[in-house]
């Protein structure tokens, strides 16, 4: 169905700073048109919700328009980066997309921009650098910083706009990102939309150090400002234009506290009974929209303004009528859209052609060196990876050869740094992030599991990101440096994962993960970094790392494992071959997500016996998923109950004697298997 033609006054989505001086009346009329459309649309959406035609709930930006409209008009939509919040419908309308498309999003119908997979205003336009928000608003700041830095790396004088509320300003992600942007010199205008309440909690109950939130900027070495957006809208637009220009030309971030109004509650269900008597009346008395209208009536006459409003109202109702006719969404194909599709494979040079004996750490280094050499969109980031070469020296020498823009030390801010990497990935770069230890990735759980992992499903955008996770025990590092976190992360959809056990597989896994268009977790067992050497060279079949590898043939039982346990499983299989004269068929899973188990199922059909071995804990461990997948359709053909071998259900203990009792060992596995066989 064709969309209604927008009124002529909405044709211009931009405002030049010069317009504010040379043609202030026309500029104010343009601002008012967008303010009026946003206000009436927000109000109409609330009505539709109360009629049961919109589901879930709705939030509104009533009272924020006098700020967000001029800012969105002044932004350069051709290069700038933004992530609007649930108070910024006006910004969405100005940045792009027909009003019908935005209404379709609220109706969650078949034509919604997110294909009805995300609620209400949780959408954006990643192709045009309007990044889709998540409810964890603090986590969005670093993503804006990453995409903005990507634009700057590509030679574009972009500014990022990151919006968050007064309540959200308490979150750690906000502070991490302000520090990161200041440290790296990323030109982002950070905007606190301070409407006085975080849901029902007033700012006086949120902050002990006063409510002048803009003063926090000094702690990060950046400038802070405050703007009362309820005052003269035209003058505020001039102030915003100057701030944007300052950020654009200086390349430095700026923190702006925009004091706004929330004329409706937090969301449709908010009763606002926490407000003091008369407080709401005070809000409406400060509303800038009526004052702008009154000024325009004085300048253009009431008839002109009423005509503009009538045209905007008719357009809105026509769009509502169109959106109401769109059918409901069809769930067919949802699962196939979890991952972004593959793009053409990089034209890798067939090097190194001659095999060289390397340990696993050296193989990873070699693969990273190859990527940095051949792929200009690549970069490495992580704590201590530059001069020091990483906690395990895996990135040793890369800074010297490729320079700091490509090999980047980051502060201790795992969440913000991961969000920064996501932002880079959304704009054409392909970052590889190293966590010092896999354990520290829990600090970035929201970014990994709810932002990166869901990106393609909810927005259609690819997020090519590699997260390197040194993991595993056996080195007496204790509970905070020894975790196996594959079950923790892979219980959330949208992530891929590889876990190599040999130097060649590690080399191949880095390349395979790098070229994938999805976030890929690369688990690297610390105990394998320097456990022997093996020949490593360019392997044209490097993508086979996404499939299990048959390590050893056998017909008595199928033994499935991965990581360091592959070596233990091989030793166990050799023992039972020598002592019991039974042959285990051993498989190295290699890819933990997506699971490709066809070859293992064929083996299990022949052997009728299944052993699953992994280092992670047994309860809720990855082995439970493997057993279920492998036997759910063939349980009746089994000759014995599946055997699941894993670590104890404890935090990783420190002392070597305790850690040995905690982890699977050759002796403990042999005992369990022998008992199972007997």
C-alpha positions as CSV (number, residue, x, y, z in Angstrom):
1,X,0.0,0.0,0.0
2,X,1.3,3.5,-0.9
3,X,2.2,5.8,1.9
4,X,0.5,9.2,2.1
5,X,2.7,12.1,0.8
6,X,4.1,14.1,3.7
7,X,3.3,17.8,3.9
8,X,5.7,20.1,2.1
9,X,6.9,21.6,5.4
10,X,8.3,18.1,6.4
11,X,10.4,17.8,3.2
12,X,13.4,19.5,4.9
13,X,15.0,17.3,7.5
14,X,18.0,19.6,8.1
15,X,18.7,23.0,9.6
16,X,21.8,25.0,9.0
17,X,23.3,27.2,11.7
18,X,23.0,30.1,9.3
19,X,19.3,29.6,9.0
20,X,18.9,30.4,12.7
21,X,20.4,33.8,12.1
22,X,19.4,34.7,8.6
23,X,15.9,33.3,8.6
24,X,14.9,32.8,12.2
25,X,11.1,32.9,11.6
26,X,11.2,30.2,8.9
27,X,13.6,28.1,11.0
28,X,11.3,28.3,14.0
29,X,8.3,27.3,11.8
30,X,10.2,24.3,10.6
31,X,11.2,23.4,14.2
32,X,7.6,23.8,15.3
33,X,6.2,21.6,12.5
34,X,8.4,18.7,13.6
35,X,7.6,19.4,17.3
36,X,3.9,19.4,16.6
37,X,4.0,16.2,14.6
38,X,6.0,14.5,17.3
39,X,3.7,15.6,20.1
40,X,0.5,14.7,18.3
41,X,2.0,11.4,17.2
42,X,3.0,10.5,20.7
43,X,-0.5,11.4,22.0
44,X,-2.1,9.4,19.2
45,X,0.0,6.4,20.0
46,X,-1.1,6.6,23.6
47,X,-4.7,6.7,22.5
48,X,-4.2,3.6,20.3
49,X,-2.5,1.8,23.1
50,X,-5.5,2.5,25.4
51,X,-7.8,1.2,22.7
52,X,-5.9,-2.1,22.7
53,X,-4.5,-1.6,19.2
54,X,-0.9,-1.3,20.3
55,X,0.5,-3.9,22.6
56,X,3.0,-4.0,25.4
57,X,3.3,-0.5,26.5
58,X,4.3,2.9,25.1
59,X,6.6,5.6,26.3
60,X,6.4,9.2,25.2
61,X,8.6,12.2,24.5
62,X,6.0,14.8,25.4
63,X,8.0,17.7,26.8
64,X,11.3,16.7,25.1
65,X,10.5,18.0,21.6
66,X,11.9,21.5,22.1
67,X,15.4,20.0,22.5
68,X,15.4,16.8,20.4
69,X,13.9,18.5,17.3
70,X,16.5,21.2,16.7
71,X,19.3,18.9,17.6
72,X,18.2,16.2,15.1
73,X,17.7,18.9,12.4
74,X,21.1,20.3,13.0
75,X,22.9,16.9,12.9
76,X,24.5,15.8,9.6
77,X,22.4,12.8,8.7
78,X,24.9,11.9,6.0
79,X,27.8,11.1,8.3
80,X,26.8,11.5,12.0
81,X,25.9,8.7,14.4
82,X,23.0,8.6,16.9
83,X,21.2,6.3,19.2
84,X,17.8,7.8,20.2
85,X,16.0,6.7,23.3
86,X,12.4,6.1,24.1
87,X,11.8,9.9,24.6
88,X,13.1,10.8,21.2
89,X,10.3,9.9,18.7
90,X,10.9,13.3,17.1
91,X,14.5,12.4,16.4
92,X,13.5,9.1,14.7
93,X,11.0,11.0,12.5
94,X,13.6,13.5,11.4
95,X,16.5,11.1,10.9
96,X,14.6,9.1,8.3
97,X,11.8,6.8,7.4
98,X,8.2,7.6,6.6
99,X,5.8,8.1,9.5
100,X,4.0,5.0,8.4
101,X,7.1,2.9,9.0
102,X,7.4,4.3,12.5
103,X,3.8,3.6,13.2
104,X,4.2,0.1,11.9
105,X,6.9,-0.4,14.5
106,X,4.5,0.5,17.2
107,X,1.8,-1.7,15.9
108,X,4.3,-4.6,15.6
109,X,2.9,-5.5,12.3
110,X,4.3,-7.3,9.3
111,X,5.8,-4.1,7.9
112,X,7.5,-2.9,11.0
113,X,11.2,-2.0,10.5
114,X,12.2,-4.8,13.0
115,X,9.7,-7.2,11.5
116,X,7.8,-7.0,14.8
117,X,10.8,-8.5,16.7
118,X,11.4,-5.5,18.8
119,X,9.0,-3.4,20.7
120,X,7.8,0.1,20.0
121,X,10.6,2.6,19.7
122,X,13.4,0.0,20.1
123,X,14.4,0.4,16.5
124,X,16.8,2.4,14.5
125,X,18.3,2.5,11.0
126,X,21.8,1.0,11.3
127,X,22.5,1.4,7.6
128,X,22.3,5.2,8.2
129,X,24.0,5.1,11.6
130,X,20.9,5.4,13.8
131,X,21.7,2.6,16.2
132,X,18.8,0.6,17.6
133,X,18.5,1.1,21.4
134,X,18.3,-1.6,24.0
135,X,16.6,-1.0,27.4
136,X,20.0,-1.0,29.1
137,X,20.5,2.6,27.9
138,X,23.9,3.1,29.4
139,X,25.3,0.3,27.2
140,X,24.4,2.3,24.1
141,X,26.8,5.1,24.7
142,X,29.9,3.0,23.9
143,X,28.3,1.7,20.7
144,X,27.8,5.3,19.5
145,X,31.4,6.0,20.4
146,X,32.6,3.0,18.4
147,X,30.6,3.8,15.3
148,X,31.7,7.5,15.5
149,X,35.3,6.4,15.8
150,X,34.8,4.1,12.9
151,X,33.6,7.1,10.8
152,X,36.6,9.2,11.9
153,X,38.9,6.3,11.0
154,X,37.3,6.3,7.5
155,X,38.1,10.0,7.1
156,X,34.5,11.4,7.8
157,X,34.1,14.3,10.2
158,X,31.3,12.7,12.1
159,X,29.8,13.6,15.4
160,X,28.1,11.0,17.7
161,X,25.0,11.8,19.7
162,X,24.5,9.6,22.7
163,X,21.3,10.2,24.8
164,X,20.6,8.9,28.3
165,X,18.5,10.0,31.2
166,X,19.3,11.3,34.6
167,X,18.7,7.9,36.2
168,X,20.8,6.1,33.6
169,X,23.7,8.5,34.3
170,X,24.3,6.5,37.5
171,X,25.2,3.3,35.6
172,X,28.8,2.1,35.2
173,X,28.6,2.0,31.4
174,X,28.1,5.8,31.3
175,X,31.2,6.5,33.3
176,X,33.3,3.9,31.5
177,X,32.3,5.4,28.1
178,X,32.9,9.0,29.1
179,X,36.4,8.0,30.2
180,X,37.0,5.9,27.0
181,X,35.8,8.7,24.7
182,X,38.0,11.2,26.5
183,X,41.0,8.9,26.4
184,X,40.7,8.1,22.7
185,X,39.5,11.5,21.6
186,X,36.1,10.4,20.1
187,X,33.9,13.4,19.2
188,X,30.6,12.4,20.9
189,X,28.0,14.8,22.3
190,X,26.9,13.0,25.4
191,X,23.4,14.2,26.3
192,X,21.8,13.7,29.7
193,X,18.0,14.2,29.1
194,X,17.3,15.2,32.7
195,X,13.5,15.4,33.2
196,X,13.9,15.1,36.9
197,X,12.7,11.5,37.4
198,X,14.0,8.0,36.8
199,X,10.6,6.4,36.5
200,X,9.3,7.5,39.9
201,X,12.6,8.4,41.6
202,X,13.4,12.1,41.7
203,X,17.0,13.3,41.2
204,X,17.2,14.3,44.8
205,X,17.0,10.6,45.7
206,X,19.4,9.5,43.0
207,X,22.5,11.6,43.7
208,X,24.1,12.5,47.0
209,X,26.6,14.9,45.4
210,X,24.0,17.3,44.0
211,X,22.0,17.4,40.9
212,X,24.2,19.4,38.5
213,X,25.1,16.3,36.5
214,X,27.0,18.3,33.8
215,X,29.8,19.0,36.4
216,X,30.8,15.3,36.2
217,X,32.5,16.1,32.9
218,X,35.5,17.6,34.7
219,X,36.3,14.2,36.2
220,X,37.0,12.9,32.6
221,X,38.9,15.9,31.3
222,X,36.1,17.0,29.0
223,X,33.8,20.1,28.9
224,X,30.4,20.0,30.5
225,X,27.5,22.3,29.9
226,X,23.9,22.7,31.0
227,X,20.9,23.8,28.9
228,X,17.3,24.6,30.0
229,X,15.5,23.3,27.0
230,X,12.1,24.7,28.2
231,X,13.2,28.2,27.4
232,X,13.7,30.0,24.1
233,X,13.8,27.2,21.5
234,X,15.4,29.2,18.8
235,X,18.2,30.4,21.1
236,X,18.6,26.8,22.4
237,X,19.0,25.7,18.7
238,X,21.8,28.2,18.3
239,X,23.5,26.9,21.5
240,X,23.2,23.3,20.2
241,X,24.6,24.3,16.8
242,X,27.6,25.8,18.5
243,X,28.1,22.7,20.6
244,X,27.9,20.4,17.6
245,X,30.4,22.5,15.7
246,X,32.8,22.5,18.7
247,X,32.7,18.7,19.0
248,X,33.0,18.3,15.2
249,X,36.1,20.6,14.8
250,X,37.9,19.8,18.1
251,X,37.4,16.0,17.9
252,X,36.7,16.0,21.6
253,X,33.6,14.8,23.5
254,X,31.3,17.1,25.3
255,X,28.8,16.4,28.1
256,X,25.5,18.3,27.9
257,X,22.9,18.2,30.6
258,X,19.6,19.0,28.8
259,X,17.0,19.9,31.4
260,X,13.7,18.7,29.9
261,X,10.2,17.9,30.9
262,X,8.3,14.7,31.1
263,X,4.7,15.7,30.6
264,X,3.5,12.1,30.7
265,X,4.6,9.4,33.1
266,X,7.5,7.0,32.5
267,X,5.2,4.9,30.3
268,X,1.5,4.4,29.7
269,X,1.0,2.4,32.9
270,X,2.6,5.1,35.1
271,X,0.0,6.6,37.4
272,X,2.3,9.5,38.4
273,X,1.0,9.3,42.0
274,X,4.5,10.0,43.2
275,X,4.4,13.6,42.0
276,X,3.8,16.4,44.6
277,X,0.5,18.3,44.5
278,X,0.6,20.9,41.7
279,X,3.9,19.6,40.3
280,X,2.4,18.4,37.0
281,X,0.8,21.8,36.5
282,X,4.2,23.3,36.9
283,X,5.5,21.0,34.1
284,X,2.8,22.1,31.7
285,X,3.4,25.7,32.5
286,X,7.0,25.3,31.3
287,X,6.1,23.5,28.1
288,X,7.9,25.2,25.2
289,X,5.5,24.0,22.5
290,X,2.6,26.5,23.3
291,X,5.1,29.3,23.6
292,X,6.7,28.5,20.2
293,X,3.2,28.4,18.7
294,X,2.3,31.8,20.2
295,X,5.4,33.3,18.8
296,X,4.7,31.9,15.3
297,X,1.1,33.2,15.5
298,X,2.4,36.6,16.1
299,X,4.8,36.4,13.2
300,X,2.7,34.5,10.6
301,X,-0.9,34.8,11.8
302,X,-3.2,32.3,13.4
303,X,-4.6,31.1,10.0
304,X,-1.1,30.1,8.7
305,X,-0.3,28.1,11.8
306,X,-3.7,26.4,12.0
307,X,-3.3,25.4,8.4
308,X,0.0,23.8,9.1
309,X,-1.4,22.0,12.1
310,X,-4.4,20.8,10.1
311,X,-2.2,19.4,7.3
312,X,0.0,17.6,9.8
313,X,-3.0,16.2,11.6
314,X,-4.5,14.9,8.4
315,X,-1.2,13.3,7.4
316,X,-1.0,11.6,10.8
317,X,-4.5,10.2,10.6
318,X,-3.9,9.0,7.0
319,X,-0.7,7.2,8.2
320,X,-2.6,5.6,11.1
321,X,-5.2,4.4,8.7
322,X,-2.6,2.8,6.5
323,X,-0.7,1.2,9.5
324,X,-4.0,-0.3,10.8
325,X,-4.5,-2.2,7.5
326,X,-1.1,-4.0,7.6
327,X,-1.4,-7.7,8.5
328,X,0.0,-9.3,11.6
329,X,3.6,-10.7,11.3
330,X,4.3,-14.2,10.2
331,X,6.7,-16.2,12.4
332,X,7.9,-18.2,9.5
333,X,11.7,-17.8,9.0
334,X,12.5,-16.3,12.4
335,X,15.0,-18.9,13.3
336,X,16.9,-18.6,10.0
337,X,17.4,-14.9,10.7
338,X,19.2,-15.4,14.0
339,X,22.6,-15.1,12.3
340,X,23.7,-12.7,9.7
341,X,24.4,-14.4,6.3
342,X,27.9,-14.9,5.1
343,X,29.5,-12.3,2.8
344,X,32.1,-13.2,0.1
345,X,35.2,-14.7,1.6
346,X,38.2,-12.5,1.9
347,X,40.9,-13.1,-0.7
348,X,43.4,-14.4,1.8
349,X,47.0,-14.8,0.6
350,X,48.1,-18.4,0.7
351,X,50.7,-17.7,3.4
352,X,52.6,-18.9,5.3
353,X,53.1,-21.6,2.7
354,X,55.7,-23.5,4.5
355,X,54.8,-25.2,7.8
356,X,56.5,-23.9,10.9
357,X,56.5,-25.6,14.4
358,X,54.5,-23.3,16.6
359,X,52.7,-23.5,19.9
360,X,49.1,-22.4,20.2
361,X,49.9,-18.9,21.4
362,X,52.3,-18.4,18.5
363,X,49.7,-19.7,16.0
364,X,47.2,-17.2,17.3
365,X,49.7,-14.4,17.0
366,X,50.5,-15.5,13.4
367,X,46.9,-15.4,12.5
368,X,46.4,-12.0,14.0
369,X,49.5,-10.8,12.1
370,X,48.0,-12.1,8.9
371,X,44.7,-10.4,9.5
372,X,46.3,-7.0,10.3
373,X,48.6,-7.3,7.2
374,X,45.9,-8.3,4.7
375,X,42.7,-6.7,6.1
376,X,42.8,-2.9,6.5
377,X,39.4,-2.9,8.3
378,X,40.8,-5.0,11.1
379,X,42.0,-3.8,14.5
380,X,42.9,-5.3,17.9
381,X,41.8,-4.0,21.2
382,X,42.2,-5.1,24.8
383,X,43.9,-4.5,28.1
384,X,47.7,-4.6,28.0
385,X,47.8,-6.0,24.4
386,X,50.0,-3.2,23.0
387,X,53.4,-2.6,24.5
388,X,53.2,-5.5,26.9
389,X,51.9,-7.9,24.3
390,X,48.9,-9.2,26.4
391,X,48.7,-11.1,29.7
392,X,49.9,-14.3,27.9
393,X,52.1,-12.5,25.3
394,X,49.8,-13.6,22.5
395,X,49.9,-10.2,20.8
396,X,53.6,-9.7,21.3
397,X,55.2,-7.6,18.6
398,X,52.0,-6.5,16.9
399,X,52.1,-2.9,18.2
400,X,55.6,-2.5,16.9
401,X,54.7,-3.7,13.4
402,X,51.2,-2.2,13.0
403,X,51.0,0.9,15.2
404,X,48.7,2.1,17.9
405,X,45.6,2.9,15.7
406,X,45.5,-0.8,14.8
407,X,46.6,-2.3,18.1
408,X,44.9,-0.5,20.9
409,X,45.3,-0.7,24.6
410,X,42.0,-0.1,26.4
411,X,41.2,0.9,30.0
412,X,39.8,-1.5,32.5
413,X,36.3,-1.1,31.2
414,X,35.2,-4.3,29.6
415,X,31.6,-3.3,29.0
416,X,32.3,0.0,27.4
417,X,35.2,-1.4,25.3
418,X,32.9,-4.2,24.0
419,X,30.2,-1.7,23.2
420,X,32.9,0.4,21.4
421,X,33.9,-2.7,19.4
422,X,30.2,-3.4,18.5
423,X,30.0,0.2,17.2
424,X,33.0,-0.3,15.1
425,X,31.6,-3.6,13.8
426,X,28.3,-2.0,12.8
427,X,30.1,0.5,10.5
428,X,32.4,-1.7,8.4
429,X,35.3,-2.3,10.7
430,X,36.1,-5.8,12.1
431,X,37.5,-5.6,15.6
432,X,39.1,-8.4,17.6
433,X,38.9,-7.9,21.3
434,X,41.0,-9.7,23.8
435,X,39.9,-10.2,27.3
436,X,42.7,-10.7,29.7
437,X,40.9,-13.7,31.1
438,X,37.5,-15.1,30.0
439,X,36.3,-14.5,33.6
440,X,36.4,-10.7,33.0
441,X,34.0,-11.0,30.0
442,X,31.2,-11.3,32.6
443,X,31.7,-7.5,33.0
444,X,30.5,-7.2,29.4
445,X,27.6,-9.7,29.6
446,X,25.0,-7.2,28.5
447,X,27.0,-6.0,25.5
448,X,27.8,-9.6,24.4
449,X,24.5,-11.3,25.0
450,X,21.8,-8.6,24.7
451,X,23.4,-6.2,22.3
452,X,25.8,-7.9,19.9
453,X,24.2,-11.3,19.9
454,X,20.7,-9.9,19.1
455,X,21.7,-7.3,16.7
456,X,20.9,-9.1,13.4
457,X,17.7,-10.6,14.6
458,X,16.2,-7.3,15.8
459,X,17.7,-4.9,13.3
460,X,19.0,-6.9,10.3
461,X,22.5,-5.5,10.8
462,X,25.6,-7.6,10.8
463,X,27.9,-7.4,13.8
464,X,31.2,-9.0,12.8
465,X,33.1,-9.1,16.1
466,X,35.7,-11.6,17.5
467,X,36.0,-11.9,21.3
468,X,39.1,-13.8,22.4
469,X,38.6,-15.5,25.7
470,X,41.7,-17.1,27.5
471,X,40.0,-19.6,29.7
472,X,40.3,-22.9,31.6
473,X,42.1,-24.1,34.7
474,X,45.0,-26.2,35.6
475,X,47.4,-23.3,36.2
476,X,46.6,-22.5,39.8
477,X,44.9,-19.2,39.1
478,X,41.8,-19.7,41.3
479,X,38.2,-18.8,40.8
480,X,38.5,-15.5,39.0
481,X,41.0,-16.5,36.3
482,X,40.1,-20.1,35.4
483,X,36.4,-20.2,34.4
484,X,34.9,-22.2,31.5
485,X,32.1,-19.9,30.4
486,X,30.8,-21.5,27.2
487,X,27.5,-22.6,28.9
488,X,27.1,-19.2,30.5
489,X,27.3,-17.3,27.2
490,X,25.9,-19.8,24.7
491,X,22.6,-20.1,26.6
492,X,21.9,-16.8,24.9
493,X,21.0,-16.9,21.1
494,X,22.9,-15.2,18.4
495,X,26.5,-16.0,19.4
496,X,28.9,-18.3,17.5
497,X,31.8,-20.0,19.3
498,X,35.0,-21.8,18.4
499,X,37.3,-23.7,20.8
500,X,40.5,-24.9,19.1
501,X,42.7,-27.6,20.7
502,X,45.7,-27.5,18.3
503,X,47.9,-24.8,16.9
504,X,46.7,-25.3,13.3
505,X,43.1,-25.2,14.5
506,X,43.8,-22.0,16.4
507,X,45.2,-20.4,13.3
508,X,42.3,-21.5,11.3
509,X,39.8,-20.5,13.9
510,X,41.0,-16.9,14.0
511,X,40.6,-16.6,10.3
512,X,37.2,-18.3,10.3
513,X,35.9,-16.2,13.2
514,X,37.2,-13.0,11.7
515,X,35.4,-13.4,8.4
516,X,32.1,-14.3,10.0
517,X,29.4,-11.6,10.0
518,X,28.4,-12.4,13.6
519,X,29.9,-12.0,17.0
520,X,32.1,-15.0,17.6
521,X,33.5,-16.2,20.9
522,X,37.0,-17.7,20.6
523,X,37.8,-19.7,23.6
524,X,41.5,-20.3,24.0
525,X,42.6,-22.6,26.8
526,X,45.5,-21.1,28.7
527,X,47.0,-24.5,29.4
528,X,47.4,-25.0,25.6
529,X,49.2,-21.8,24.8
530,X,52.6,-23.3,25.3
531,X,51.8,-27.0,25.4
532,X,54.1,-28.3,22.7
533,X,54.5,-27.3,19.1
534,X,53.0,-28.5,15.8
535,X,53.3,-27.5,12.2
536,X,51.2,-24.5,11.2
537,X,50.7,-23.1,7.7
538,X,48.1,-21.6,5.4
539,X,45.2,-24.1,5.2
540,X,42.8,-23.6,2.3
541,X,40.3,-25.7,4.2
542,X,40.4,-23.4,7.3
543,X,36.6,-23.2,7.4
544,X,36.4,-26.8,8.3
545,X,37.1,-25.7,11.8
546,X,33.3,-25.1,12.0
547,X,32.9,-28.9,11.8
548,X,33.9,-31.5,14.4
549,X,37.3,-33.3,13.8
550,X,37.6,-37.0,14.2
551,X,40.7,-37.4,16.3
552,X,40.7,-41.2,16.6
553,X,38.7,-44.0,15.1
554,X,36.9,-46.6,17.1
555,X,33.8,-48.8,17.4
556,X,33.1,-49.3,21.1
557,X,32.0,-45.8,22.1
558,X,31.8,-42.3,20.8
559,X,33.8,-39.8,23.0
560,X,33.0,-36.1,22.4
561,X,35.1,-33.3,23.8
562,X,36.8,-30.0,23.0
563,X,39.6,-27.7,24.2
564,X,42.3,-29.0,26.4
565,X,40.2,-32.1,27.2
566,X,40.9,-33.3,23.6
567,X,44.4,-34.2,24.7
568,X,43.2,-35.9,27.9
569,X,40.6,-37.8,25.9
570,X,43.2,-39.1,23.5
571,X,45.3,-40.3,26.4
572,X,42.3,-42.0,27.9
573,X,41.4,-43.7,24.6
574,X,45.0,-44.9,24.2
575,X,44.9,-46.4,27.7
576,X,41.6,-48.3,27.1
577,X,42.9,-49.5,23.8
578,X,46.0,-50.9,25.4
579,X,44.5,-52.2,28.7
580,X,40.9,-53.2,27.7
581,X,41.3,-53.7,23.9
582,X,38.3,-51.4,23.2
583,X,38.5,-48.5,20.7
584,X,36.9,-45.2,21.4
585,X,36.0,-42.9,18.5
586,X,37.2,-39.5,19.7
587,X,35.8,-36.2,18.3
588,X,37.1,-32.7,18.9
589,X,33.9,-30.6,18.6
590,X,35.8,-27.4,17.7
591,X,32.7,-25.3,17.0
592,X,30.4,-25.0,20.0
593,X,27.9,-22.8,18.2
594,X,26.3,-23.5,15.9
595,X,26.5,-27.2,16.7
596,X,27.0,-29.4,13.6
597,X,26.7,-33.0,14.9
598,X,26.0,-35.1,11.9
599,X,29.3,-36.9,11.8
600,X,29.1,-37.6,15.6
601,X,25.5,-38.9,15.2
602,X,26.7,-41.3,12.5
603,X,29.4,-42.5,14.9
604,X,27.0,-42.9,17.7
605,X,24.7,-44.9,15.5
606,X,27.5,-47.3,15.0
607,X,28.9,-47.5,18.5
608,X,25.7,-47.2,20.5
609,X,27.6,-45.6,23.5
610,X,28.3,-42.0,24.2
611,X,30.8,-40.3,26.5
612,X,30.9,-36.5,26.8
613,X,33.9,-34.9,28.5
614,X,34.4,-31.2,29.2
615,X,36.2,-29.1,31.8
616,X,33.3,-26.9,32.8
617,X,31.1,-27.8,35.7
618,X,28.6,-30.7,35.3
619,X,25.4,-29.1,36.4
620,X,24.0,-26.9,33.6
621,X,27.2,-27.6,31.7
622,X,27.7,-27.8,28.0
623,X,27.8,-31.6,28.1
624,X,24.1,-31.7,29.1
625,X,23.2,-29.9,25.8
626,X,25.5,-32.3,23.8
627,X,23.9,-35.4,25.3
628,X,20.4,-34.1,24.7
629,X,21.1,-33.2,21.1
630,X,22.8,-36.5,20.4
631,X,20.4,-38.9,22.0
632,X,17.0,-37.2,21.9
633,X,16.1,-38.9,18.6
634,X,18.0,-42.1,19.0
635,X,17.8,-43.1,22.7
636,X,16.3,-46.5,21.9
637,X,19.4,-47.5,19.9
638,X,21.8,-46.9,22.7
639,X,23.6,-49.8,24.4
640,X,24.3,-47.9,27.6
641,X,23.3,-44.7,29.3
642,X,25.3,-41.7,28.2
643,X,28.2,-40.8,30.4
644,X,28.8,-37.2,31.2
645,X,32.2,-36.2,32.7
646,X,33.0,-32.7,33.9
647,X,34.3,-30.6,36.8
648,X,32.7,-30.5,40.2
649,X,29.9,-28.1,40.9
650,X,32.2,-25.7,42.8
651,X,34.0,-22.5,42.3
652,X,37.5,-23.2,40.9
653,X,39.7,-23.9,43.9
654,X,43.2,-22.4,44.1
655,X,45.6,-24.9,45.6
656,X,46.9,-27.4,43.0
657,X,45.8,-30.4,45.0
658,X,42.3,-29.0,45.2
659,X,42.2,-27.9,41.6
660,X,43.3,-31.4,40.5
661,X,40.4,-32.9,42.4
662,X,38.0,-30.3,40.9
663,X,38.9,-30.8,37.2
664,X,38.7,-34.0,35.1
665,X,42.1,-35.7,35.1
666,X,43.4,-38.8,33.3
667,X,43.0,-40.9,36.4
668,X,39.5,-39.7,37.3
669,X,38.2,-40.1,33.7
670,X,39.6,-43.6,33.5
671,X,38.0,-44.5,36.8
672,X,34.6,-43.2,35.7
673,X,34.7,-44.8,32.3
674,X,35.8,-48.2,33.7
675,X,33.0,-48.1,36.2
676,X,30.6,-47.2,33.4
677,X,31.8,-50.0,31.3
678,X,31.6,-52.5,34.1
